[in-house]
């Protein structure tokens, strides 16, 4: 789990540098730039991101969540993880 948004952002940026950019920190995009539009990530890269998120943050990424709005930039991933983990931490309401 992560302590705060800054740590989460740092962890995701480090993953992108190490795994998607082969350690080339100089190729790191701005946090809001699209991985797909810049060619930083392909479909295999998306699967790597999902595996990283599921393993690192004890969450399940559903097929319907595999959309650019959730996974196409550092900013999008940070917001997605924060939404998912907050939902997981909230008690379920009984109707």
C-alpha positions, 0 to 999 in steps of 0.5 A: 500500500502507499502512504500518500499521493506523492509516494504513489506518484513516485512509485508509478514514475519509477515503475515506468522508468524501470520497466517501460523506458528500460531505465532511461529516466531522460525519456520520462514524460510529464505526468499528464502526457499520454503513454499511447500517443507518445508510443511509450506503451503498447498493449503488452505494456498495459498488461505490465502496468496492470500486473504492477498495480495488482501486485503492488497495491493489492487491487484487482483491475477489471477488464472494463477498467482497461481504458485510457482514462485509467491507465494512459498517463502517470496522472491517470494511473495515480487517480485510478489507484486512489479511487480503487483503493479508497473504495476497497477501504470503505465498508460496504453498505447494506441496503 
